[in-house]
Amino acid sequence: MAIRFSIIIPVYNRPGEVRELLESLARQTVKCFEVVLVDDGSTQRCEEVAREFAGAVDVHYYYKPNSGRSLTRNYGMERATGDYLVFFDSDCVIPEHYFETLSRELEADYADCFGGPDKAHESFTVLQKAISHSMTSFITTGGIRGGKRVLDKYTPRTFNMGMSMAAYRCVGGFKDMFGEDIDLSLRLQAAGYRTRLIRDAYVYHKRRVSLRSFYRQVNVFGRARIDLQIAHPGSLKLVHTLPALFVCGSVLLVLASPWCPWTLLPLGLLLLILLAEALIVTGSVKIGGLSVVTSLVQLWGYGCGFLSAWWKKIVLGKRDDASELDRLYKKK
């Protein structure tokens, strides 16, 4: 029996991105889906954009007060009618064969929860391609976001994730917290549901458009790992601590360099390794060179967020208040 999908898209002040996303959905080779587009208190609404595609896509537009990604996705899920829920970020572009591939894969090897990788489209800017590389490189992330083989159970992320309506009714929706998508994946696994990586069901993820916003994003990712460890003891793995170790090690090496300049050698070797790997993978000097910068931003931002949350929540035993959650999480 064919699976019907409900695509849940939370959006905040990004009508241009939504237009690109809906254009890509209108080009799908298989259109066994509805689109549930939820405007999360935007001042730049995308209702007109949704109307433009009403004839090409089965799109349902909703507007609600701002509450953050989790509650906005839950709002959309409550109004979905499909057999399977699929989540995209508003800054994604979907390859035209995506739902054809997804339907075929789930019919051949069904799983109640899946995730797919992300890639950079050829039309993306040099910065977007460099950020995409740093977020999918084995050196910076262990390859856990780029569709590489994983050693543990796969935990999908909501830039490209789905779960059955039956699983949703069993475990509920997203919690209002950092790392909400990984938390949901872990709850699904704990309930006995299988999570699966479908490598061919990839999306083009445009990500952030400045180094500053990219730093802020990965800093929140680092903070989220501590929240996830508190909510799911034992979920923290060695690979998640590596950026924090990089930050601590870099600081110590730089501080020691006035007395022994050779202490900077490991950092120099790391930069060369990052550059060589980026040049080989991207095949571009511009993207490869900028990838060194974005990789350092990724490692430093994630590591600092991790260390900050570890000190505050593990060492001092404090928790985020409402204002902290609003500042870091809500309007995104």
N, C-alpha and C positions, 0 to 999 in steps of 0.2 A: 504493500500500500504506500502510495506517495506521501512524503512528509510535507506538511505546510509549515512554513517558518514565519515567525513574527520578529521583525528587526526592531530592536529598541535603541533609539538614538537620543541621548540627552544633549542639549545644546545651550550654550550661554554666550550670547552676543557674537555669533559666528555665521551670519547668513551666507557669506561667500563660500565658506567651507561646506555648508549644507548643500548649496547648489552643485558643487563638484561631486559630492557624495551621491546625491539623487541622480545626477547625470550618469554616473557609473552604474547605479542600480537600474536605470532605465535601459541600459545596454546589455543586461544579463541575458544569456542564452536560454535560461530557464527562469521563469518568473512565478515560482511557487511560493510567494511571500507577500506579506503586508508590511508596511513601514509605519511604526509608531514613533512619531517625532514629538519630543516633549521639550518645549522652551522653558528653561528654568529661571523665570523672572528676568528675562533679557530686556534691556532697553532698546536693543536692535533686534526686533523680532524677525523670524523667518517664515511667517505665515504666508506672505506673498510668494515666497520661493516654493513653498509646499503646493500652493495653488497652481503654479506653473507646470508642475509635474503630475497633476491629478489625473491626466489622461494617459500618462505613460507608466505610472506606478500607483499601486494601491496604497496611498499615503493618508495617514490619519494624524492631524495636527492638534496638539494640546498646548495650552499655556497655563502655567502655575507660578505661585510665588517661589522665590529662590530658596532652595533647601540643600543644594549640593548634589553631587553625582548619584550617590547611593539611593536617596529617597526619590530622586527623579527617575532613575531606572525602575525602582519599585512601582512608582506611579504608572509608568508605561506597561510594566508587566501585568499589573492588575487589569489593564484594558486590552491586553493582547488576546487573540482568538486562535492562534496557531497551535500546532502540536509541539513545536520546538521554538525556543527563544534564542535569538542571536543578537549579540551586542557588538556595536561598532562605536568608536569614538568619532566625533563629528569631523575630525581632520584626517579621516581615512578616505581612500579611493579604492573601489572594489573591482578587481579584474572581472571581465565579462563572463568568464567561465566559472566564477566562484560557486554559485549555487548549483550548477550542474555537477561540479566536482564534489561538493559537500553532500548532495543527495546520493550520488553514486557511492561515496565512501561510507556513509551511514547505513545504506541498504546492504552493503557488503560486510560491514563490521560495525554493528551498532554500539554506540556508547551514549550514556545519558548526559555526558558532559564532554565537550571537546574544546580545543584551542588550536589556533593556527599561528604561523609566524608572520612577520611583517618584513617588507622590503621597500627599497627606494625606487620610485618610478624615474624613468629617464628624463622626464620633464621637471623634476624637482631641482631646486637651486643647489649650488655647491655646498652651502651650509647645511641644508636639509639632508643631502646625501652623506655628508660627513657625520652628522648627528646620528643618522640611521646606522652607519657603519659602527660607530662607537657603542651603540646600544645593542648591537647584534654580534659584536666581535667576541670570540672565545677568550681573548686576553682580558677584556674589561668586564664581561658579564658571565664568563664560563659558557657562552653560547646558549644560555637557557631561554633567551628571547628570540633567537634567530632561526629556530627550527632544527637545531642540531640535536643529536641523540642525547637523551637525558639518562642519568644513572638512577634517578628516583622517580616516584610518581609525578606525572606532569601536572602542573598547576596553571591552568589557562588564565590569561589576562583579558580585561574587557575591551581592549582595542580590537580583539578578534576572538570571541568566545561564544559558546552556546550551551544550552542545557535544555533537557526535555521539560515540558510542562508538568509532567508527573513528578520529576525530581524537585521542581520549584514548589509544588504543592506540599511536598514532604518536608523540605528543609527551610523553606521560606526564601526571602529575597536577600538583598545586600544590607549589611549593617552600616550605620553611619560612623565610619572610622577610616583611618589610613589603611591602605592595603586591603580594601573591601573586596576586591575581586579574588585575591589569594585566600582570604578568609572564607569566602563562599566555596571555593574549590576544595579547601581543607574540610569544610563541613560536609560537602558532598561525598568526599572520600570516606570520612568517618561514618557516614550513614550507609556505606556499602556500595555507593554508586561508582562506576568506572569513569575515569577521566582519560581522554585520549588526545594525543597530538596528531593532527592531520596536516602534514607538511605541504601538500599541494593546495590547501585552502588558505592561501596567503592573502594579505591585503597590502596596499601601498599606504604607508603611514607618514604623513607629512611632518609630524612632530612640531616642535617649537621653532619659532622663526628668529630667535636671538639667543646668544650665549647666556644672557642674564635669565631669560625665562626657562631655558634648558637647565641651568643650574638650580633654579627654584624647584623645578619638577623632580629632578633626581634627588635633591635634598629631602623632599617629602617621601620619596621611595625609601631612602635610608631610615628615616624616622619610622616608617611603617613597619620595618622589619622587627623593631623592638615591640611595637604594639602586637604584631602577630605572634611573637614569642610569648608574650604575656597571655594572649587569648588561647594559644595553642602550644603549650610547653613541648619542647622537643622539635619544633618546626624550624628552628634556626640551625643552619648548616654552615660548615666552614667557608664555603664559597660566598656566603652572604657577609662574612666579616672581612673579606680581603680588601675592599676599599678603605675600611677603617684602619686596617693594618698599614695600608699604603700611606694614608695621611700621617699616622704616628711615625712611621719609618722615615718619611720624607722630612718631617720637621726635625727629627733627631739628626739625620744626615746633614741637613743644612746648618744646624746649630754647631755641629762638630767640624764643619768645613774650614773655619778660620785656623784651626789648629792642625787639621789634616785634610788638605784639598782632595785627597784620594777618596774621601768618603762620598764625594759626589759622583764617583764612577758608576755605582749601581743605578742612579737616576739617569745618567747619560745612556747607559745600556738599555734601560727600559724605553727611553725615547726612541732609540734606534730600532728596537724590536717593534714598537707601535708603528713607526713609520714604514718599516719593511713589510709588515703584515698588511697594513692599509694599502700600500702600493700594489702588492700582489693581488689582493682581493678586489680593489676598485679599479685598478688599471689606469689610474689618473694621478698625476703629480699634484694637481690642485686639491683634489678631494683627499688624497693620501696625506698631504701636508697639513690640511685643515683638520683631518681626523685625529692627528696627534693632539691638537688643541682641544677638540671636543672630547676626546678620551680622557684628558687630564681634568676637564670640567666635570665629566661624568664620575670619575673616580673620587675627585675631591668633594664634589657636592654630595654624593651618596655617603661617602665616608664621614663627612662632617655631620650630616643629618643623623646617621647611625650613632655616632659618638655622643652627640647632643642628647638624643633620646635615651641612650643607655645611661648616661650620667643622671639625667633628670628622673627617669622612671624606674631604673633598676637600682642605682646607688642611693638616690635620695628618696625614692618611693613616691614621687609626685605623679600627678596625672594632668592631662590637658584640660583647661577650662573651656567654656563656650567661646570666649573671645579668641583663644588660640585656634580652635577648630575652624572658626569663621575666617580668620586671617590666612590660614594655610590651605584650606580645603573647600570652603563652600562655593564661592563664585568662580567656578572653573569649568 
